[in-house]
């Protein structure tokens, strides 16, 4: 046998390394699984639930018309905005789904196929808007607290007992 038919140790090592690099390349670039696609996108899921009154209440603890009214108020008056990555409808749906059941951040991450950072950012964005709405809605009748409710003016049953 001539020299060209047999490889020496150095040539064999080079050949093995080249084949290994080729196998890694094939595995990395040609044997990839398709990106996971959900049957229903996260926004489509919210819209599907909004389309069925019972499912909407079960998922968000609010009926569809109130969901849309709340969404409109938060968008128009409290700066709830859509971004290039998520819509304000999805953010509100995710928030209500999380607090209504309650669901964890990890469950929302799985359900909406978002990163934990995205879930937390969307949750915080809606929460901030709702806190501002609550500050507008929840106000004492008398901000100076000069009046007292009639029940508080009457002595309590527990304090009027004699031993």
Wavefront OBJ file of the C-alpha trace (Angstrom):
o trace
v 0.000 0.000 0.000
v 1.206 3.461 -0.864
v 1.408 6.487 1.385
v -1.729 8.067 -0.075
v -3.852 5.094 1.072
v -2.867 5.258 4.747
v -3.024 8.263 7.047
v -0.473 8.938 9.690
v -1.572 9.858 13.212
v -1.518 13.607 12.569
v -3.597 13.328 9.406
v -6.051 11.007 11.143
v -6.463 13.480 14.035
v -7.057 16.330 11.556
v -9.611 14.196 9.698
v -11.452 13.329 12.961
v -11.539 16.990 14.004
v -12.890 18.005 10.593
v -15.610 15.350 10.732
v -16.520 16.433 14.275
v -16.813 20.073 13.156
v -18.954 18.961 10.205
v -21.258 16.942 12.520
v -21.621 19.923 14.870
v -22.454 22.148 11.904
v -25.081 19.689 10.602
v -26.631 19.329 14.058
v -26.674 23.066 14.691
v -27.878 24.336 11.335
v -29.578 21.550 9.436
v -31.216 19.384 12.106
v -33.062 22.158 13.936
v -36.622 21.698 14.988
v -39.143 24.198 13.754
v -39.844 27.134 16.046
v -42.745 26.353 18.338
v -45.935 27.931 17.089
v -48.988 28.083 19.260
v -52.335 27.115 17.798
v -53.725 30.367 19.156
v -51.615 33.470 19.721
v -51.706 35.195 23.077
v -53.868 38.061 21.767
v -56.150 35.617 19.932
v -56.563 33.709 23.207
v -57.701 36.887 24.980
v -60.093 37.726 22.113
v -61.473 34.162 22.162
v -62.259 34.474 25.864
v -63.779 37.927 25.345
v -66.040 36.436 22.688
v -67.735 34.095 25.168
v -69.357 35.754 28.181
v -68.983 32.715 30.460
v -65.355 32.014 29.489
v -64.559 35.712 29.824
v -65.909 35.796 33.357
v -64.171 32.517 34.243
v -60.791 33.744 32.975
v -60.865 37.471 33.779
v -63.595 37.737 36.481
v -65.275 40.470 34.447
v -67.824 40.445 31.640
v -66.720 41.402 28.108
v -68.418 44.818 28.013
v -66.831 45.832 31.334
v -63.460 44.551 30.114
v -63.694 46.812 27.055
v -64.915 49.786 29.105
v -62.059 49.337 31.588
v -59.594 49.003 28.720
v -60.902 52.177 27.071
v -60.647 54.162 30.326
v -57.107 52.922 30.986
v -56.010 53.739 27.435
v -57.722 57.129 27.186
v -57.052 58.488 30.674
v -54.288 56.463 32.320
v -51.673 55.935 29.587
v -52.083 52.209 29.000
v -50.413 51.782 25.620
v -49.690 48.998 23.192
v -46.070 48.408 22.263
v -44.446 46.807 19.252
v -44.279 43.550 21.227
v -47.679 43.445 22.945
v -51.094 45.034 22.788
v -52.840 46.811 25.641
v -55.715 44.298 25.316
v -53.299 41.415 25.892
v -51.653 43.229 28.826
v -55.013 43.853 30.519
v -56.159 40.290 29.793
v -52.958 38.866 31.254
v -53.246 41.078 34.337
v -56.873 40.156 35.010
v -56.158 36.465 34.357
v -53.288 36.551 36.852
v -55.151 38.327 39.662
v -58.514 36.661 39.049
v -57.528 33.046 39.635
v -54.787 33.836 40.927
v -52.074 32.689 38.538
v -48.342 32.954 39.109
v -45.879 34.832 36.934
v -44.511 31.481 35.782
v -47.999 30.337 34.756
v -48.485 33.572 32.811
v -45.062 33.108 31.227
v -46.188 29.672 30.054
v -49.750 30.598 29.019
v -48.804 33.743 27.093
v -45.414 32.426 25.948
v -43.631 35.522 27.146
v -40.403 35.910 29.063
v -40.688 36.471 32.781
v -39.380 40.005 32.258
v -42.131 40.716 29.708
v -44.833 39.312 31.990
v -43.618 41.445 34.894
v -43.344 44.563 32.719
v -46.874 44.111 31.332
v -48.277 43.359 34.789
v -46.573 46.436 36.271
v -47.777 48.654 33.445
v -51.432 47.674 34.002
v -51.085 47.810 37.789
v -49.717 51.360 37.645
v -52.673 52.453 35.516
v -55.164 50.782 37.872
v -53.567 52.378 40.949
v -53.942 55.787 39.301
v -57.568 54.994 38.440
v -58.221 53.873 42.017
v -56.769 57.121 43.381
v -59.263 59.002 41.214
v -62.272 56.816 42.104
v -61.698 56.051 45.791
v -62.024 59.338 47.610
v -63.473 60.078 51.013
v -66.694 62.090 50.981
v -65.118 64.454 53.495
v -61.352 64.677 52.837
v -60.920 66.440 56.195
v -62.696 63.578 58.027
v -64.915 65.980 59.978
v -67.975 63.729 59.744
v -68.511 60.288 61.193
v -70.681 57.489 59.867
v -73.837 56.945 62.010
v -72.757 53.411 62.915
v -69.537 54.746 64.377
v -71.450 57.337 66.427
v -73.502 54.697 68.256
v -71.863 52.802 71.092
v -70.914 49.279 70.152
v -72.825 46.346 71.609
v -69.549 44.940 72.855
v -68.587 48.103 74.762
v -72.007 48.624 76.372
v -72.051 45.257 78.168
v -71.615 45.288 81.876
v -69.753 42.565 83.610
l 1 2 3 4 5 6 7 8 9 10 11 12 13 14 15 16 17 18 19 20 21 22 23 24 25 26 27 28 29 30 31 32 33 34 35 36 37 38 39 40 41 42 43 44 45 46 47 48 49 50 51 52 53 54 55 56 57 58 59 60 61 62 63 64 65 66 67 68 69 70 71 72 73 74 75 76 77 78 79 80 81 82 83 84 85 86 87 88 89 90 91 92 93 94 95 96 97 98 99 100 101 102 103 104 105 106 107 108 109 110 111 112 113 114 115 116 117 118 119 120 121 122 123 124 125 126 127 128 129 130 131 132 133 134 135 136 137 138 139 140 141 142 143 144 145 146 147 148 149 150 151 152 153 154 155 156 157 158 159 160 161 162 163
